[in-house]
Each structure stands twice: as C-alpha cells, then as structure tokens.
C-alpha cells in the first residue's frame, strides 16, 4: 500500500475536529517548500543575464 493510500485511510479515521489542525499543518508544509524555493528563483533571474551571454556559451561549448 502506498503512503498516499495509508494517509487516506488514516484521514477516514480522524475525528472531524482535528481536520482543521491537519489542514493547517499541510498548508505549513506547502509554504515551507515555497519559501525554500524563493531564493533559488530570485538568483536565477538575477544571473540569467550572465548565463545567457554569448561569451558564456563559448566558454561551455567544449564540455
């Protein structure tokens, strides 16, 4: 049985009053992944002008 299936089975057993806590927890997990990716996205945009330069292509052409 997959982890998703196990989680779905446990969800069926969870009391209704705990679903709000679970939803908040899942939201915090998603937010943590988004926050971790943000510096990478910012760096990519800042460095793109250098990465896309013809000189850069020439430097890596023989690899």
Phi, psi and omega in degrees: 000136182284163178298321178298320178293320178296318179296317179299321179296316180293325177301321179296334181267349185285134177297146183306321183293341179273350183294327176297318178296317180296317179298319177295321179295315179298320177298321179292326176296314179297319180295322180297321178291322179293316179297323180291328182279340186302313178298325179296318179294320179294318180295320180299315180294321182290327184267351184302323181298325178281321182293328186267010181283145177302325178298323179293317177300318180295322182295328184259001187298329185267007182269000000 
